[in-house]
Amino acid sequence: MALEYMREYRTYFHISKSYGVSESSSYKTIKWIEDTLVKHPTFALPGRKALLKSDMEYELILVDASESPCERP
C-alpha cells in the first residue's frame, strides 16, 4: 500500500478501494510507515553542520525555465 503511494502518488481513496479498506485506514497505515522510515538511521540525511564541515565539491546546474512569447501563424 505504501509502496504504491510513494511510487505512483495515487490518492488515498484509490488505494483504499484497491485494498478494500477505508480511506482513513489507508492514510493511517501509510503515515505510520513513512514515520517509521524517517526515524530509521539508514534513511537519515546529514544535518546542516555536517554539510558545512565536509570538503565535498558541489556541482550546480541552473535551468532557465522562463517563458518567452512566440508568434504563431
Secondary structure by P-SEA (a helix, b strand, c coil): caaaaaaccccaaaaaaaacccaaaaaaaaaaaaaaaaaccccccccaaaaaaccbbbbbbbbbcbbbbbbcc
